[in-house]
Amino acid sequence: QVQLVESGGGLGQAGGSLRLSCAASGRILGNYAMGWFRQAPGNEREFVAAISWPRSNTYYTDSVKGRFTISRDHAKNTMALLMNSLKPGDTAVYYCAVDRAFYEGKPLDPAAISYWGKGTLVTVSS
């Protein structure tokens, strides 16, 4: 069983930066993707970014392209999300996730996620 633990959430200012981290315990075999979803109050959980293994291709939702960067340290079994140019609309609980049935180009769907973290709150003030 793989466990995911997020860290790095908190309060940020519009135009500022925050960095989220996700630490995975246990090895994930085969092709998969690690990524981030977020859920704002009253909204559905939505895809933010993902990185694939073994190709390390990255995927982003349109609203964060050019502002967020996802990265992976396979040796340490960690993943990070650097969030720049923050907007109040980025306020949400951010969840680390793994899709073990991933293949390149497959959209990450919350219903298909194999493992979830418990989430970390990001609040962006204007």
N, C-alpha and C positions, 0 to 999 in steps of 0.2 A: 504494500500500500504506500502510495506517495503522499506526503503531506507538504503543503505549500504555506509559507508564512511571509506575509507582506510587512514592510516597514517603510518609513520615510514620509508618511502622510503628515498633514498638518495644515497650518494656515499660510497661504501665500498671497501676494499682492498682484493685482493685474499688471501684466508686463514683466513680472518676475519669473523665477524658476523654482521648481521643486524636483527632487529625484526620489523615485520609488524603487524599492528593491524587493525581490522575491527569492526566498531561499527554499530549495526543494530537498526533502529528505527522501532517500531511496532512489534507485536508478530507474530511468525510463528507457526502455529498449525500443529499437526500431525507429521508424520515421514518426515524428510527432511535431507539434508546434506548441510553444509556450507563448502566452500572450496576456493581455490585459483587457478586461472589460470594466465598464463603469455603470453605476446606477445612481441617478439623481432622484430626489424625493418625488414620488408620483409618476416616475417614468419607468419604462422597461430597461432591463439590463442591455447595454449595447457594447458592441465590439469597439476597441480602441486601437490596439496594435498587436502584432504577433511576429514571432521569429521562428523559422523552421529549423528542424534538425534532420539530416546533417548538412543541408545546403546553406543554412543561415540566411535564407531570403527573408526580407522584412515586408510587412504589410501594415498599412495604416488606414484608418477611416479618413475620409476627406477632410473632416473638420480639424484634424490634428496634423495633417501633412505639412511639413516644413517647420513645425513647432516642437513636435515630440520625436524622440529618438529611442528606439528599443535596442537593447544589446544583451548579449548572453555570454556568460563565462562558464563553458561546459565543464572545465576542470573543477571549478568550485560549485557547480550545480546551482548557479544563481542567475538571475535575470534582472535587468534594471530598465526603468523608463525615465528618461530625462525629459522633463516638461519645461519648455521655454515659452516666453511670451504668453503667460497664463492669462486666461480670460475668466470672468465670473461664471460663464457657461461651462467651465471645466469642473465646477464644484460637483462632487459626487463621491460615493464610496467606490474605490478602485479595487478590483479583484484580480488576483493572479490566477491563471488557468492553464490547464494542459489538455490538448486534444490528441489522444493516442491514435486516432484513426485519420490523422491529417495526411493530405497529399497536396503537393504544390498547386496553388491556385484555388484550393477549396476554401470557401468562406467559413470563418469560424462562427459557429452557431451555439448559443448558450445551451441548447438542448443536447448538443453532441459533446459537450465537455466531459472529460474523464475525471478530472480533479479540480477542485476549487480551493482557493485560500479563503480566509474569513473576511478579508477586506480591510482597507485602510482609508480613512476619511481624508479627503482633500477639500479644503475650503478656500476659495479665491475671493478676496475682497476687492471692491472697485476703488 
